[in-house]
Amino acid sequence: MDKKSFLLVIAIVVNLLWYFVFNSSLFNFWLRLVVAIVVLNVIAFSYQSYNFSFELSDITWGFISAVVLYLIFVLGRELSEVLFAGSRAQIMSVYVLKAESNLLVISGVLLVVGAGEELFWRGFWQQNLVHEFGPVVGFILASLSYGLVHLWTGNFILVLAALTAGLFWGYLFLKTKSITMVVISHIVWDILIFVVVPLNF
């Protein structure tokens, strides 16, 4: 199998998993999400090696970038209410998922999911697309993939949110090459937006 065919197969697998997460009634939502992330990471670690760095700068900028992205989302929430009718209801529907478990369990899941998504989407998927199509096209394709796979949610605002986050973390990874930084950024952002200061206030 050539590289492009391999990437196409992976894209199909990702879409099947995201359909399962958001449209299946099997198990709890948060458990389905963990299962999907574990499968993606089995794929990623089977074909990709990772260079983890724990320098203070990676950790610091991971936290700073998470706060910056959170503030972008605060602004985006305000703009969405002006530009898109029904955006508040779509935002609120995301937070309804919190009712399926308690905050302690959700926080633990977000640690796994935040790290797992970056290891797959940036560390594996973007890396391979950049290698195959070049840095600019690869970055754009990876970011679009991350956004568009959320079409299975049926939530337009969530698709825009995923696209925004994908572009942000994808660019951060493209420029720094630090998987540690984007993993920390994603985890901290997840905790901020779902647990500490959710956008449904």
Protein Blocks (a to p, Z undefined) as FASTA:
>chain_A
ZZklmmmmmmmmmmmmmmmmmmpcghjfklmmmmmmmmmmmmmmmmpccdddfbfklmmm
mmmmmmmmmmmmmmmmmmmmmmpghklmmmmmmmmmmmmpcfklmmmmmmmmmmmmmmmm
mmmmmmmmmmmnojklmmmmmmmmmmmmmmmnopaklmmmmmmmmmmmmmmmmmnopakl
mmmmmmmmmmmmmmmmcckZZ
